[in-house]
Amino acid sequence: MITLHHVPQSRSMRVLWLLHELEVPDFQVQVHPFDRGLRSPEFLTLSPAGRVPAMEIEGERMFESGAMIEYLCERFPERNLGREPSNPDRMAWLTWLHFAETVTVHAAALTQQHIMLYEDYMRSPYIMQLEAKRLAKCYEAIEARLSTPVENRDYLLTSGFSAVDIAVGQAVYVGRHFVKTDDYPELSAWYERITERSSFAATMAVGEQKLYTEAFYAPWPFPERSET
């Protein structure tokens, strides 16, 4: 039995999406609110940093989403969402799997600035601008990959849809709350393509409490400078 500990719209979303896409039978999802409960002694036995995802598998525990994706693809190879070491796309698969975390780091910093810091004085428009530019750079990398002149370039890998589309797609899902993708036509088309899958809809249907209550968070204005 597989049990995924999940906070909607967080990194655990990519693992839940993958579980649906793999058509894993009889897995369970335990939904948690994004609060101090993740720091409870009980939850820390599952994830020592007090973060999601955490996953229980037949008495064993995992607490890193990238590792979960690799493990699940190996455990359920029949859906062909991973790439074996002998596969020509293995190097690209690993690269884009870990690039998802690069995208997420900047999206998470913007989430902290816009949502987690409740008081205005805590927020920094300078950090917001810097992280937005870094996130846009990640979009550029994805756009360049999808613009590569390869026949049927619908997904990040030449060999077709895989778990890396899920991992990067989830990171872009979060990023789009802060930096729009309108200026990236190939990325936008790819994102629409992967989120039309039934596995994405099933993922979004889990959990009522959402972290992002707005579709887009406008940049915080720079403070006015006084004249001297």
Disulfide bonds with the S-S distance in Angstrom:
none
